[in-house]
Amino acid sequence: MVKIERRRDQFTAVLSNLVLFVGVFVFRWDPHLILFFYWFEVGIVVIREVIQSLFAELPPSEEYRPSGSKATFPLKELADVRGSLQLTRLLPPIYPRGSVEILSELQVPSVA
C-alpha cells in the first residue's frame, strides 16, 4: 500500500511540474509570475500555521527539541508553561507554549 501511495505522490509531482513546463514554454506564461504565486502561497501557509500554533492545546512534541545538533531550541522554559490566555469569548484560548513552535517555524537558519 505504501508503494502505491508513493507512486501516486511521484505521479502528482511529475504532472504538476509538467503543467508548469507546458505553461511556460507552450502558452508563454511568465516564470516570474509563477514564482511570485509560489512564494505568495508559501507566505499564506506560514501565516496560517503561525495562527494555528497559537491555539494548539497540546505541548510541543519531543521532535521540536533538537538534541545533539547545532540548532537551538528557542525559549526552552516556555515549552513547559501551563495555562492559557482568553482574549475574547469569540476565539479559543491562546497557549503561550505554542509560541515555541512559532519561533521554531520562523527561525531562519544561519549560513556558516
PASEBA-1860 file (N, C-alpha, C; in nm, 3 decimals):
! residues 112
1> MVKIERRR> 0.082/-0.121/0.000/0.000/0.000/0.000/0.086/0.126/0.000 ~ 0.199/0.120/0.071/0.288/0.235/0.077/0.347/0.264/-0.060 ~ 0.377/0.158/-0.137/0.432/0.177/-0.272/0.334/0.249/-0.363 ~ 0.207/0.214/-0.350/0.104/0.278/-0.433/0.094/0.426/-0.399 ~ 0.096/0.459/-0.270/0.088/0.599/-0.229/0.211/0.677/-0.276 ~ 0.327/0.613/-0.269/0.450/0.678/-0.312/0.447/0.704/-0.462 ~ 0.401/0.605/-0.537/0.391/0.624/-0.683/0.290/0.733/-0.717 ~ 0.180/0.738/-0.643/0.080/0.842/-0.667/0.139/0.979/-0.637
9> DQFTAVLS> 0.217/0.991/-0.530/0.281/1.118/-0.497/0.381/1.158/-0.605 ~ 0.458/1.060/-0.653/0.554/1.089/-0.760/0.482/1.131/-0.888 ~ 0.373/1.063/-0.920/0.296/1.096/-1.040/0.240/1.238/-1.028 ~ 0.189/1.271/-0.911/0.134/1.405/-0.890/0.241/1.511/-0.905 ~ 0.361/1.486/-0.850/0.471/1.583/-0.861/0.514/1.600/-1.007 ~ 0.526/1.490/-1.079/0.566/1.497/-1.220/0.459/1.570/-1.302 ~ 0.333/1.538/-1.277/0.225/1.601/-1.352/0.218/1.752/-1.325 ~ 0.230/1.792/-1.200/0.222/1.936/-1.170/0.341/2.011/-1.230
17> NLVLFVGV> 0.459/1.950/-1.228/0.573/2.016/-1.292/0.560/2.019/-1.443 ~ 0.499/1.916/-1.501/0.477/1.913/-1.644/0.378/2.022/-1.687 ~ 0.277/2.044/-1.606/0.180/2.151/-1.635/0.251/2.286/-1.638 ~ 0.339/2.311/-1.539/0.413/2.437/-1.537/0.508/2.448/-1.657 ~ 0.574/2.339/-1.691/0.666/2.337/-1.806/0.591/2.370/-1.934 ~ 0.478/2.305/-1.956/0.397/2.331/-2.076/0.346/2.474/-2.074 ~ 0.304/2.522/-1.958/0.254/2.659/-1.948/0.359/2.762/-1.985 ~ 0.483/2.742/-1.937/0.589/2.839/-1.966/0.633/2.832/-2.111
25> FVFRWDPH> 0.650/2.712/-2.166/0.707/2.702/-2.300/0.603/2.698/-2.412 ~ 0.482/2.653/-2.386/0.381/2.647/-2.491/0.289/2.769/-2.484 ~ 0.240/2.800/-2.365/0.145/2.910/-2.350/0.211/3.042/-2.314 ~ 0.344/3.042/-2.303/0.423/3.163/-2.277/0.387/3.230/-2.143 ~ 0.368/3.148/-2.040/0.347/3.204/-1.907/0.476/3.268/-1.860 ~ 0.464/3.371/-1.781/0.581/3.439/-1.727/0.634/3.360/-1.606 ~ 0.758/3.311/-1.610/0.812/3.235/-1.497/0.820/3.316/-1.368 ~ 0.841/3.447/-1.381/0.847/3.532/-1.262/0.712/3.536/-1.191
33> LILFFYWF> 0.605/3.537/-1.268/0.472/3.537/-1.209/0.443/3.404/-1.138 ~ 0.489/3.295/-1.196/0.472/3.164/-1.132/0.547/3.161/-1.000 ~ 0.671/3.211/-0.998/0.748/3.217/-0.873/0.682/3.307/-0.771 ~ 0.627/3.419/-0.817/0.557/3.509/-0.725/0.440/3.436/-0.659 ~ 0.359/3.368/-0.738/0.245/3.296/-0.680/0.288/3.184/-0.587 ~ 0.400/3.119/-0.620/0.453/3.014/-0.533/0.490/3.073/-0.397 ~ 0.566/3.182/-0.396/0.607/3.243/-0.270/0.489/3.305/-0.196 ~ 0.392/3.356/-0.270/0.271/3.408/-0.207/0.198/3.296/-0.133
41> EVGIVVIR> 0.187/3.180/-0.196/0.123/3.065/-0.133/0.200/3.020/-0.009 ~ 0.332/3.017/-0.019/0.413/2.980/0.096/0.390/3.077/0.211 ~ 0.382/3.205/0.181/0.354/3.305/0.285/0.220/3.284/0.351 ~ 0.118/3.253/0.273/-0.015/3.227/0.329/-0.012/3.105/0.419 ~ 0.057/2.999/0.377/0.066/2.877/0.458/0.138/2.904/0.589 ~ 0.247/2.981/0.586/0.321/3.012/0.709/0.235/3.094/0.803 ~ 0.166/3.193/0.752/0.079/3.275/0.837/-0.030/3.189/0.901 ~ -0.090/3.100/0.822/-0.193/3.011/0.876/-0.138/2.920/0.985
49> EVIQSLFA> -0.019/2.865/0.963/0.043/2.777/1.062/0.077/2.853/1.190 ~ 0.123/2.976/1.177/0.155/3.056/1.295/0.029/3.081/1.377 ~ -0.079/3.119/1.312/-0.204/3.144/1.384/-0.257/3.016/1.445 ~ -0.249/2.907/1.372/-0.296/2.779/1.423/-0.214/2.732/1.543 ~ -0.083/2.758/1.541/0.003/2.717/1.652/-0.029/2.791/1.781 ~ -0.077/2.914/1.770/-0.115/2.988/1.890/-0.225/2.920/1.968 ~ -0.315/2.854/1.898/-0.431/2.793/1.962/-0.413/2.644/1.989 ~ -0.292/2.592/1.970/-0.267/2.450/1.991/-0.264/2.420/2.140
57> ELPPSEEY> -0.350/2.329/2.183/-0.361/2.299/2.325/-0.250/2.206/2.372 ~ -0.205/2.115/2.287/-0.103/2.019/2.328/0.035/2.084/2.333 ~ 0.120/2.040/2.425/0.256/2.094/2.430/0.338/2.047/2.310 ~ 0.447/2.116/2.280/0.531/2.075/2.167/0.586/1.934/2.188 ~ 0.595/1.859/2.081/0.646/1.722/2.091/0.798/1.724/2.103 ~ 0.854/1.610/2.136/0.998/1.599/2.156/1.077/1.623/2.027 ~ 1.015/1.604/1.911/1.087/1.626/1.786/1.120/1.773/1.764 ~ 1.051/1.863/1.835/1.083/2.004/1.825/1.195/2.044/1.919
65> RPSGSKAT> 1.241/1.949/1.999/1.351/1.976/2.091/1.477/1.908/2.037 ~ 1.550/1.975/1.953/1.666/1.910/1.892/1.772/1.876/1.997 ~ 1.828/1.759/1.984/1.936/1.719/2.074/2.053/1.670/1.990 ~ 2.172/1.709/2.030/2.291/1.667/1.957/2.311/1.740/1.826 ~ 2.243/1.851/1.806/2.261/1.927/1.683/2.297/2.071/1.718 ~ 2.331/2.148/1.617/2.366/2.288/1.639/2.242/2.377/1.649 ~ 2.127/2.322/1.614/2.003/2.400/1.618/1.967/2.432/1.762 ~ 1.925/2.554/1.783/1.886/2.596/1.918/1.736/2.584/1.934
73> FPLKELAD> 1.695/2.551/2.053/1.553/2.544/2.084/1.515/2.673/2.153 ~ 1.436/2.758/2.088/1.407/2.890/2.145/1.318/2.881/2.269 ~ 1.355/2.955/2.370/1.275/2.969/2.491/1.233/2.835/2.550 ~ 1.330/2.756/2.594/1.303/2.622/2.647/1.200/2.625/2.759 ~ 1.207/2.727/2.842/1.116/2.735/2.956/0.970/2.754/2.911 ~ 0.952/2.819/2.798/0.817/2.847/2.751/0.744/2.720/2.708 ~ 0.818/2.618/2.668/0.755/2.493/2.625/0.688/2.421/2.741 ~ 0.732/2.449/2.863/0.676/2.381/2.980/0.569/2.464/3.051
81> VRGSLQLT> 0.536/2.580/2.999/0.436/2.667/3.061/0.298/2.604/3.048 ~ 0.223/2.606/3.153/0.085/2.557/3.152/-0.010/2.676/3.160 ~ -0.131/2.657/3.117/-0.229/2.762/3.124/-0.254/2.825/2.988 ~ -0.348/2.916/2.987/-0.386/2.980/2.861/-0.433/3.121/2.888 ~ -0.453/3.194/2.780/-0.499/3.332/2.786/-0.620/3.345/2.696 ~ -0.731/3.387/2.752/-0.854/3.403/2.675/-0.873/3.552/2.644 ~ -0.849/3.592/2.520/-0.862/3.733/2.483/-1.008/3.775/2.466 ~ -1.087/3.688/2.405/-1.227/3.716/2.381/-1.304/3.585/2.378
89> RLLPPIYP> -1.432/3.591/2.403/-1.513/3.469/2.401/-1.530/3.414/2.260 ~ -1.504/3.496/2.160/-1.521/3.453/2.021/-1.408/3.362/1.973 ~ -1.292/3.370/2.039/-1.176/3.290/1.999/-1.144/3.186/2.105 ~ -1.083/3.076/2.063/-1.037/2.980/2.163/-0.920/3.038/2.241 ~ -0.885/2.978/2.354/-0.773/3.031/2.433/-0.640/3.020/2.359 ~ -0.551/3.114/2.389/-0.417/3.114/2.332/-0.324/3.052/2.436 ~ -0.242/2.958/2.393/-0.149/2.889/2.483/-0.008/2.943/2.458 ~ 0.057/3.000/2.561/0.191/3.056/2.543/0.293/2.955/2.493
97> RGSVEILS> 0.277/2.828/2.528/0.376/2.729/2.484/0.371/2.708/2.332 ~ 0.264/2.753/2.267/0.256/2.744/2.121/0.353/2.839/2.052 ~ 0.395/2.943/2.123/0.489/3.038/2.063/0.624/2.974/2.037 ~ 0.657/2.865/2.108/0.782/2.795/2.084/0.783/2.736/1.943 ~ 0.673/2.675/1.904/0.665/2.619/1.770/0.664/2.729/1.665 ~ 0.603/2.841/1.697/0.603/2.953/1.603/0.746/3.001/1.581 ~ 0.820/3.018/1.689/0.959/3.062/1.675/1.043/2.959/1.600 ~ 1.015/2.831/1.622/1.088/2.727/1.550/1.055/2.732/1.402
105> ELQVPSVA> 0.930/2.761/1.370/0.888/2.769/1.230/0.947/2.889/1.160 ~ 0.955/2.999/1.230/1.002/3.124/1.169/1.152/3.141/1.178 ~ 1.220/3.050/1.247/1.364/3.060/1.264/1.434/3.047/1.130 ~ 1.520/3.144/1.100/1.594/3.141/0.975/1.730/3.078/1.003 ~ 1.764/2.970/0.933/1.893/2.905/0.960/2.009/2.997/0.917 ~ 2.112/2.997/0.998/2.228/3.080/0.964/2.321/3.002/0.873 ~ 2.384/3.073/0.784/2.478/3.011/0.690/2.617/3.020/0.751 ~ 2.677/2.905/0.777/2.810/2.905/0.840/2.917/2.863/0.743
END
